[in-house]
Amino acid sequence: EDAWVVYQNRVYDVSDWHEHPGGGVIFTHAGDDMTDIFAAFHAQGSQAMMKKFFIGDLIPESVEHKDQHQLDFEKGYRDLRAKFVMMGIFKSSKPYYAYKCSFNMFMWLLAVAMVYFSDSLAMHIGSALLLGLFWQQCGWLAHDFLHHQVFKQRKYGDLSGIFIGNLMQGFSMQWWKNKHNGHHAVPNLHNSSLESQDGDPDIDTMPLLAWSLKQAQSFRELNANGKDSTFVKYAIKFQAFTYFPILLLARLSWLNESFKTAYGLGASTENAKLEMEKRGLQYPRLEKIGIALHYSWMLALSSGFGRWSIAYSLMYFFTATCSSGFFLALVFGLGHNGMAVYDATTRPDFWKLQVTTTRNITGGHGIPQFFVDWFCGGLQYQVDHHLFPMMPRNNIVKCHKLVESFCKEWDVEYHEADMWDGTVEVLSHLQNVSDDFLVDMVKDFPAM
């Protein structure tokens, strides 16, 4: 209801602008400078739409929390972005994406053929795992299209996202965009309260997982006695052990939230609920048709085209679904989990926020780099992607060394790890939060 933002030292009142093409993500920077996150998400010329919201100029001297070093740093990374634009590396390679789409559809056709032409249990399990990988790789493709890396015309990216997301994966395009855009705007930020929506939805994982002591204790305010529930105590205590089993169920949760979004049956967050109430679905008919067709072909495949028993069909479905959730969430987790976590009210500037909350993934421990590059679908360069989310996957490697060099020049922490070490870091972080939670709980309630 009261959302003023700053763009290039000009103040705009975007209060109640629920028609924003990108959705409710614009409100994550209410009362803050959105210059750099705006540049990261928008094509050149998009700022013209902001003219009607202009209310005055910001007096630069009134920004007391920025010294000359910080101003020079911000100018430095804005100049780096301009250099990338001049280099032309925000332009996608259409043959590259045609190849990636074709390869993905080949994976799907092969998984279908392995069911249709075979009665072998081993072949069917292989098909289910291949289908899980297909869904994971579709996740990276939909991610690229919906970040508008491929087409300048956003409508084409959205329609591609509906085909790859709704039809092939069963994921609602608008559910994903609301959730993912919010994540990009404020990665690894806690909500300032349980009711607020100014934090990262991707770490809103309580009561199952907590990424800081503050988050682990956040559910106390829900109880009249101000104490942790029995479920929260055990969930946080053992979260380092339950992390991977939870990943296996991730796709089921995403399917549920997508179905509810597409058919107007609910929303995963208050932010998404408000967006649906004020704006509705951008492509209501296509979203519904895509989800319906997904479950139609999935029902045919999971039943062995009518040959299998219910138990056998469920085995196939859950093998594919759980493996896909694991493959997807493993990369998500390596990208951000176990990295710095901030309060929404004390976040650093755009560049430091994106870099310190993010981990790049490299080859190592016997895992070759070419496999990491394929399996992670461009998100092995998670730091670089978060700084330049509209940079197409085929060019992201070109900016990597320059980003790394810039971080070293300005003494900004830049972290990389291979898949093994990164996983150890994630689990160690979860265990450290558990230990801090238990120690603090004993201090607060010594009678326990």
Salt bridges, closest charged atoms under 4 A:
ASP16 OD1 - HIS18 NE2 3.71
ASP32 OD2 - ARG347 NH2 2.87
ASP33 OD2 - LYS66 NZ 3.65
ASP36 OD1 - ARG78 NE 2.80
ASP57 OD1 - ARG10 NH1 3.55
GLU74 OE2 - LYS66 NZ 3.11
GLU74 OE1 - ARG78 NH2 3.60
ASP79 OD2 - LYS75 NZ 2.83
ASP119 OD1 - ARG307 NH2 3.37
ASP144 OD1 - HIS143 ND1 3.21
ASP144 OD2 - ARG393 NE 2.86
ASP158 OD1 - LYS177 NZ 3.02
ASP200 OD2 - HIS183 ND1 3.04
ASP202 OD1 - LYS179 NZ 2.55
ASP202 OD2 - HIS183 ND1 3.51
ASP228 OD2 - ARG220 NE 2.96
GLU257 OE1 - LYS260 NZ 3.51
ASP343 OD1 - LYS214 NZ 3.00
ASP349 OD2 - LYS352 NZ 3.79
ASP384 OD1 - HIS400 ND1 3.35
GLU404 OE1 - LYS401 NZ 3.68
GLU416 OE2 - HIS400 NE2 3.20
ASP418 OD2 - HIS365 ND1 2.80
ASP421 OD1 - HIS365 NE2 3.95
GLU425 OE1 - ARG359 NE 2.90
GLU425 OE1 - HIS415 NE2 2.96
ASP444 OD2 - ARG220 NH1 3.01
